[in-house]
Amino acid sequence: MSPLLEFARKHGPLAPGAVRVVVLEPDAQVRVHDFESRAEADAYASDVRWEREDDRGPPVVAVFDAV
């Protein structure tokens, strides 16, 4: 199983229609955020990818939805 999927699952179940974003920072910190819509989650994920400036590289971002 993907480590990002494991973090998403450890954060608990998603409400129907909710979307979860998992961010793995270059310093190995993990952040998890839930959103009410896919559009909000995608916008946040895009912002995280492009706004981070770190010599170690960009964060890894994954978006999960409730199925």
C-alpha positions, 0 to 999 in steps of 0.5 A, a space after each residue: 500500500 502507498 504510504 500516502 494512502 496509509 496516512 489518508 486512511 489513518 486520518 479516519 473515514 471521509 464523509 460522503 462527497 468529501 475529498 482528502 489531500 495528503 501532503 508529504 513535505 520535503 522534510 518528511 512532515 505529513 499534512 492531511 486536509 479534508 475538503 467538501 468538494 473536489 474543486 477545493 481540494 484540487 485548488 489546494 493541492 495545486 497551490 501546495 505544489 507551486 507555492 513551496 520553495 525548498 531546496 530539497 524539491 517540491 512536496 508530494 501531494 495526493 488527492 483521495 475521494 470517498 468511494 
